[in-house]
Amino acid sequence: MSAITPTGAYVGTDRLGRALTDAENRQLGKLLRDHDFPGASLVALRFASRLVRSREAARDLLGRTNLRLVRWGWDPAEVPLVKRLCRLVWSEHTHQLRETDAAKRAEQAFLREQEVTEGRAQASTPSREERVVRLEQEREDDARDARELERLRGKLDELRAHLRAEKDEVNLLYLDYVAREITDPARMARDSTRDVTEFYAAAKRRKRVVLKLLAAKSGVPENEEKD
Amino acid sequence: MAPVSRERRLWEKLVDEIIDEAASVSVAQAEADLAAAGFDVAAERARAEAFLAWLEGGGVDPK
């Protein structure tokens, strides 16, 4: 399999299952240059800088995004380069947050295990505690979906609380409609007897609030000099 | 539809909006915003150029 398909898509090293040859590296370089990679990178860096707490973290996020692009590939016929990079920035960012969360859980599990081991060493107790730890881990596995639901509800509740505080009724309605799988602003306007332009105008406010919440999750202080 | 799927779909739609908006910014606007945030835009552009040069020079397996 060639890294660049006849239609001009770059396959990615994950799918290729191997490193790029020198010629393929050059082809990829040319493909990216043809699509103004430096310009797209600056747009992606701007997005990264709104998600993380420092300029250095934004650069790091973009660096990992570039490597992800090499691994996962890109089809110019499917999506513009700038959008591909921004999506990969988001993907890398959430991956990093999940890794941090997983590392915290692993650390807690390790500490629990350590407590059990040390307790048993001191008291020469049987492995009842070990069984409890195992059961706890199984319960944790079973609860993964519940946690995910909780996490998403937490985010959405936070968003709704913010919108309520701002008295942004149109965006509160928007969330309710989308949750009910109604995504057409015209239908939203009809059902709520509001003007459709109110729903279009609300989009800008909504995006600003969501981005602010996402940044807050990463510890980006609002209106504060980074670095 | 399961609650987790419904909540996920709603959240993903909101995130998609953010990504679409981020990607729709012009390069000139991105440069201005980055400069305002304290980035050295020329240096950041040079980093992107260096990545291209890295590829064009043969690169290495990123795995």
Interface residues (C-beta under 8 A of the other chain):
Chain A: T13 R18 A19 L20 D22 N25 R26 L28 G29 K30 L32 R33 D36 F37 P38 G39 A40 S41 L42 V43 A44 L45 R46 F47 S49 R50 R55 R59 N66 L67 V70 R71 P80 V82 K83 L85 C86 R87 V89 W90 D145 E148 L149 L152 R153 K155 L156 L159 L175 V178 A179 T183 A203 R206 K207 V210 L211 L214 E225 K226 D227
Chain B: P3 V4 R6 E7 R8 R9 L10 W11 K13 L14 V15 E17 I18 I19 D20 E21 A22 A23 V25 S26 V27 A30 E31 D33 L34 A37 G38 F39 V41 E44 R45 R47 A48 E49 F51 L52 A53 L55 E56 G57 G58 G59 V60 D61 P62 K63
